[in-house]
Amino acid sequence: MNEETHPYPKAAEYLAVTHEVQNQPPPLQNYNTFLADTALREMSTRFGTHRHEDDLIAYGELTGRADMIDLGFQANEHKPVLYTHDRYGHRVDLVKFHPAYHELMKTALEHGLHSSPWMHPGPGAHVKRAIKYYLHMQVEAAHGCPVTMTFAALPTLMQNEYVVKEWLPKVLAPEYDGRNVPFTEKSAVTLGMAMTEKQGGSDVRANTTRAFPLYDRGAEHAYELVGHKYFVSAPMSDAFLVLAQAPGGLTCFLLPRWRPDGTKNPLQIQRLKNKMGNVANASSETELRGALAWRVGDEGRGVRTIIEMVSLTRFDCMIGSSAGMRQAVVQALHHSAHRSAFGARLSEQPLMQNVLADLVLESEAALAYTLRMAQALDHQDDPGEQRLLRLGTAIGKYWICKRTPGHAYEAMECIGGSGLMEDCIMPRLLRESPVNSIWEGSGNVQCLDVLRATQKEPETLQAFLDEVGQAEGEHPEFDAFMNRLEHDLENTEDMQYRARNLTERLALAMQASLLLRGSCPIVADAFCRSRLSTHVGLNYGNLPTGIDCATIIQRATPMVNA
């Protein structure tokens, strides 16, 4: 058949046309996550880390690299696997992780995300660590659990001289040793926490695990523990802070995975939790069958002994959720800056601008609140700052972590169908988003803690309101909001019933105050008008008219060339 008689003479010219990819964003990688985040750079200076800027820039370069981002995907594609016994029938309780998980852990610990403020205290130490952790958690969040618990455990460990001598240097070491060997053979260790049981959950005073005194040699208060723990996160940690019922009541202990003589401590893993998210990190159910542990603090003072660790883990939940928000919104912003529809870039279309700017406001407000609490941590000798931290952490943990799932979903919707695909980071962010809200004290637990603090320590509420009040007169919506809030705080009827409402409004007040005292009036005005008004929309994309959405979007969008 010649060319004149062929029914489709030009078909060959179009055979490869469908392989030309158009109107798709480039990968968001190989960029500096610190330099690309205008709000973070502003707040870094504001909260006292200007002398650490070179270190933060370097960490931003590291966490934006394509190979680092890929480690996060690999660690989540290959879940941890439990081996209860070896091939000879010996009990081993071994959880194996993908090499990507170990590489992420190595990066975190070698950069001091578990210990730098304790090793190198001083102005801005906790803020610097919080910023680096914020950047790190945007790569992959699940492995942050043992990093956080190791960081948070130090104040509790200090209550036992034997533990300090034997464990502290290894806890603080800027190294990672993921081998399954006794702690006596390691120069660096990680720590976990095992508090909850089947029958109690957050009500740890209902714990039934028993602690039997074994011997006392100076500060070495040794016991054997018998019972169970229903949630043991990062079960390959070298030791765990646990709560158990000693003769004198609920008591805190440090329980190693191996005994000092090199034999296996009978902490037996029954199974790994089948979690919807946080899958790169293992969580387990365990039985304690006469496991050696050292008492930390006095008998019967277990909750008081471990409470500072709990508070610090809750603070890290704020960092993790703020990081999740930033990663979610940066994905939506990047996509919208490079994607066109209906004749214009998505980021230039009014309704999409409304949604994107709203997501940015949520992210920046969360970051400001979190770094303000980090700044308070840097002032351990200031009673006012510690009162602010006491109440502010409970409020912030509730609000920021609670806001993250809806924020992740909305960002996913901005991306559309591609955002639902598993080769996109968004499904992981969405599955990870409820974790920080539920763990370390769920929403109701946090709100009840807010009430407890304000009633038992009213000076904490005053410290909080004093901080918030520094923005008085800066915005009419803010002033009106504070008048309504202070009036409702004075009403003591049905406080528990109204606890969520009051906690949420306290959180909004702090966020608004911090933004009003920040360096971007456009963001502060938009936040106050959209969050503090009596006519607030229920979903993202309800910003009032007159908001400069384009400027809000531009300052938050990373510049990555197509």
N, C-alpha and C positions, 0 to 999 in steps of 0.2 A: 504494500500500500504506500503510495507516494505522499508527499507533504500536502498536495492539493486535495487529496481524497480523505486524509486522516480527520476524524470528527473532532479531535481536540489537539490541534497542531501546536498550541503554545503551552501545554500542560507541563512539559519538562522544566520550563522556566520557574514554576511555582512549587516544585517538589519540596524544597527546603524552607519555604517561607515560614511555616509554623514553628521552626526551630529558632527563629530570631526572637529573643526575649526582650520585650519592651515594657515600659511603664512599671517596672519593679524596682524597689530600693536596693542599693548595694548592701552587702552584709555590714552590720554594725559591729565593727571590730577594728583592731589596730588604731585605736584612738586613745587619748588620755582622759580617763574617767574623772579625774580631779579637775583638770583645766577645762573640760567641756561642761562642767557644772558650775554655772555662775553663782547660784545661791550658795553652794557649798564653799566656794572660794571666799565669798563675802563673809559668811558666818565663821569660817576658819580664822580670819583676821579678827573678827569681832569678839570671838570667844577665847582668843589668846594663844593661837598656835602659829603666829607669823614667823617665829624663829624656827619652826619646823617645816617651813614651806617646801624646801628642796626635797625633804624626805617624802612629803605628801605628793609632790609632783611625780617623784619616782614611782611611788606606789600606784598612782593613777595610770602611769604608763604600763606598769606590770598587769594591772587588773583589766586593762582594755585590750591586751594582746589576744590575737586569735587562738593561740595555743592554750592560754589560760581559760578562755571561754569554752574551748572544746573539752577541757578537763571536767567542767561542770556537766556537760552533756554525757560524757562517758560514765561519770560516777553515778548518774541517775539511770542510765541504760542497763547497768549491771548491778543489781541489788546485792546486798550482803547475803551470805549463805552460812547457815549454822551447821556445825559438825559437833554433835554431842559426844561422840566416841571415836577413837581411832580404829584402824582396821583390826587391832588386836583385842578390842573390847574395853580398852581403858577410857575412863571418863576424861574428856579434854575440854569440853565447853568452848569450842573455838569458833569464832565468827570471822570469816574471810571476806575482805573487801577488795574491790577492783583497785589496781594500781593508781588510777586517777584520784581516788579518794585519799590514798596515802600521800600523793603529791600535793593535793590541796591542803591537807593537814600539815605537811612539811613546810609549805609556804607560809601558812598562818603562824605556826609556832616559831619558825626562824625569824619572822618579822615581829615577834613579841606581842601578838594579839592576845595572848593569854597572860602576859606578865609585865609588859613594859611600864605601866604606871607604878607597879610595886618595885620594880628594879630601878627605875629612874624617875622617882617622884619629883614634882616641881611644877612651876606654872605651865598650865596647858597640857599636862601629861595625860590626863584622862580624856580631854577633848581630842588630842592627837590620836590616841588609841581608838576612840569612838569613830573618828573620821576614817581611819584606815580599815577598821572593821566594817564600816558602812560601805566602803568601796569593795572590800573583799566579799561581803555577803551578796553583792550584786552578781558575782560570778557563780556562786553556788551556796545555798543557805543551809542545807541539811548537816554538813560536816561541822557547822558552827557550834553544834550542841556540846561536844566535848571541849571545844575551845572556850566557850562561855563558862562551863562548869569548872574548868581548871582555873580560869580567871577569878571566878566568884568565890571559890573555896578558900582562898588565902586568909581572909579575916577570921573564918571559923577555925581553920587549922591552928591559928596562933594561940588557941586556948589550951593546947596540950604541948608541954615542953618536949616530950619524947617525940611526938609527931613532927614538931618543928625541926628538931635535930636530924631526924632520919629522912624526912620527906621534903622539907622546904627547898633545899638547893635543887632538887630534881624537878620540883613543881615549877620553879622559876626559870629553869634553864631554857635558853632560846634554841632548843633542838627538838627533833621529833624522832621517837623510837617506837615504831609500830610492831616490834617483834613480840611474839607470845612467849615471854620469858619472865622470871621473877624480877620484881622491882630492884632487888639487890644487885642485879646484873646490868642495870640501866643507869645512864647519867641524866635521863630526862623521862618524865612520866606525865600522864594525863589523868584527870580525876572525873568521876561521875557522881551522880546523886540518885539515891533510891529511897524515896519517902513513902509513896502511896501503896496501899494494899487493896485487895478486892472489895472488902467490906466498907472501906472508908473514903477512898478517893482523896479529895481535898481535906477531909476531916481526919487529919493524921493522928489526932488524939484517940481515934478508934483503932489504931494499929494494934495487932495482936502478936507480932513478932516479939519473942522473949530474948532477953540478954542475961546470961548467967555469968557471974563473976568468976574469973579464972585465976588470976594472980595480980598482985600489985608489986611492981619493982620501981620505986621512985615515982617518976611521972608516967611510967608505962602501965596504964590501967587496962589490963587485958580481960576480955569477955569472950564467950562463945554465943553466937546468935542462932536461934532456931525459929524458922517461920518462912514467910514468903514476901516477895515484892512484885507488884503487878505491872509496874512500869519502871524498867531500868533502861535508861537511854545510854547509848554508847557502851554496851556491855564489855567491850575489850579495853576499857579504861583500866588503869593499873590499881585504882582503889576507888571506893565510893563512900560518900557521906550518907549515912542511913540513920533512921530513927527506929528505936525499939524500946520495949518496956523492960527496964531494969528494975531491981527491987525498990528503988526510990522513985520510980515513975518513968515517964517517957524521956528518953535520953538520946543524945547524939553520939555516933560512933564513926570512926574511919575503918572501913573494911577492905583489906587488900585482896586482890585476885589470887595472889600467891602468898603463902606464909614465908616469914623470913628465912626458914630453913630450906627453902626451895621446893617444898611440896605444894601441891595444888590446894588452895583453900576451898572447902565445899560450898561454894556459891554455884549452884547448878542451874543452867539455862534450860528452861522447859520448852520454850519456842520463841521465835521472833514474831513481833507484832506485824500483822498484814495491813500496813498503813496506806491510806489513800495518797498521802504526800510524804515529804521528808524521807524519801525512800533510800537515798544514798547513805543515810545514817540508820544503824540498827537500833531497835528498841525491843526489849525482851521481858518475858516473865521468868522469874527465878525462884528457886527454893534455897533457903539457907539451912544447911544441915550440920549445925555445930561449927559455923564459920568464925574464925578468929577475927576480932575487931578490937580497936583501942578506943576507950571512952574519950570523947572530946567535950570539955565542959563538965558541969556537975550533973549527977543523977537527978532526974526529974525536971531538968531545965533544957530539954532537947529542943523545943521550939525556939526558945530565946537564943540558944546557942547557934542554931542554923539560920536564924531569920536574916542575918546580914547577907549570907550567901543567897538566900531566896530573893532578897531585894536586888542584889546585883544581877542575878539571872533575869529578873523582870526588867531591869534597865537594858540589858542586852536584847531582850525581846523588842523593846522600843527601837533599838538600832536596827535589828533585823527587819522589822516591819517597815521602817522608814526606807531602808535599802530596797526592799521589795517594791515599795511605791515608786522609788526613783527608777528602778529598772523597768517597771511596767510603763511608766509614762514616757521614758526615753525611747522605748520601743515604739510606742504609739506616735510620738513626735517625729522620730526618724522615718517611719513609714509614711506619715502624712506629708512630710516635707518632700518626698520623692515620688509620690503617687498622685496621679491626676484622674479625675472623673468628672464627667459632665462639663468638660471644657476648661477646668481649672485645677490647680493643685489642691489636694484635700486641706492642707494647712491654711489655705487662703479663703476657704468657703466659710461663710458666717456661722452656720450651725456647728460645723466641725470645730471652728475656732472656739465657740462657746464651751464645747465639751473638753477640748484639749486644755484650754486655759484653766478650767475648773479642776482638772486632774493635776495640773501644775501647782495650783494653790494648795491642794491637799498635801502634796508631796513636800512643798517648801515649809508649810506649817508644821508638819510632822518632824522635819529635820531641825527646825529652829527649837522646838520644844525639847527634842532629844539632846541636842548639844548644850542647851541651857542646864539640863540635869547633869551632863558631863562636867560642865563648869562647876556646878555645886560639889561634885565629887572631888574636884581639885582643891576644895577648901574644907578639908576635914576638921580643921581647928576652929571653924567659924560656926557657932551654934545656930545662927540664923540661916546659913546655907544648908546646914544639916536638917533643920526643921523643914525647909523648903523641899529638900530631897526626899524626906520621909513621906510627905503627902504627894508631892509632885510625881514621884515614881509610880505610885498606885494609880493616880489619875491618868498619867500618860500611858501606862501599860494598858489600861482599859481602853482608852480612846483610840490611840494610834493603831494598836493591834486589831481593834474591832473594825476600824475603817478600811483595813487593807484588802479583805476579800472583795468587797464591792468595787474598790478602786482597780484591782487586778482584772475583774471581769469587764469593766467599762473600757479599760485600755485594750483588752483583747478584742472587744467589739469594734474599736476604732480601726484595727488592722483587718477585720473581716474574717473570711473563711481561712485565709492563710494563718491567722493567729490561733486557730483551733488545731492546727497540725502539730504533731509531736516533734517535728524537726524545727519548730519554733520554740523559743523559750517560754512563751506565754502559758501553755498548759502547765508547765512546771511551776511557774509563779502562782498560778491560780490554785493548784493543789497545795502548795506550800503556805498559802496566805492564811488559812485558819489556825495554823499550828501555834503561833505565838499568842494568839488570843485564848486558846484553850489550855495550853500547857502553862505551868508555873502560876496557876491560879486563874480560873476562867473569869468571865465578865462579872458575874454576881459576887464572886470572892473578892475581886478588886474593889467593887463598889462598897461592900460591907467593910473592907479594910479602910476605905476612905472615911466612912462613918465612924469607925472605931478610932481612927487617928484624930478626927476633929472633935470627938466627944471626950476622949481620954487625954489628948494633948492639944487643947484648943489653940495653943501657940503655933501649931503647925499650920492651921488655917489662916491665922493672922499673917504668918510669914509668906504664905502663898498669895494672899490678897495684897500684901504690901508690894510684892514683886509685880503682880498684875497691875496694881494701881499706878505704877510709874508711867503708864500710857494715858492716864486721865487727861482729858482735854484735847487729845490728839484726833479724835474722830467722834462725830455725834452719835453714830450707831453704837460705838463702843461704850460711850458714857451711858446711853439709855439701857443698853444690855446689862451693864454692871449695876445700875440702880435696881433693875428687876431681879437680878441674881441675888444681890445682898439682901433684898427684902425677903426673898424666898428662903434664904439661908437662916434668917432669924426665926422663921416658922418651924418649930420643932415637932409639929404633929405629922404623923405618918412618914417619918424620915426614911425608914427602911423601904417603904413602898416607893418613895420618890428618889431613891438613891441613884438610880441610873440617870434620871433627868438632871439631878444636881451635879453628878460627876461629869456628865457630858458638857454641861454649861461651864463648869470650872475649867475643863480642858480647852474649850473654845475661847474662854477669856484669856487664858495663858497664851495660846497661839496668837490671838489677835494682838495682845499686848507686845509680844516679842516681834511680830512683823511690823507693828506701828513704830517700834523703836529701832527697826532695821534700816537698811540702806535703799530699799525700793518702795517708795510711796505708792506706786501703781499697784503692786502686789498687796500691800497692806489695805489700801482702799477697797480693792476687789474682794478681799477676804472678809472685811467687816460688812460690806454691803450684801454679800452673798450668804454669810454664815450667822450674822448677828441680828439680822432683820427679823421681824415677826412674820414675814412672808417669804420663807425659805423653801425652794423647790426640793422635792424628795430625791430626785435623781441628778446625776451630773449633767451639766449642760443647761442649768437654770440661772446662769449669771444675769444680773439686771442689765438693762441697756446702759450704754455709756462707758462700759469697761473697755480698757485698751487691751483687748485680747492678743493682738498681734505682738505687742511688746512683751507680754507675759510669756507667750509661746517662744518668741525669738531667744529670750535670755535662757530658756531651759533646753533648747534644741542643740544637740551635739552636731558640729559641722564635720560631716564625713562626705567626701566627694564621691560622686557616682563614677 
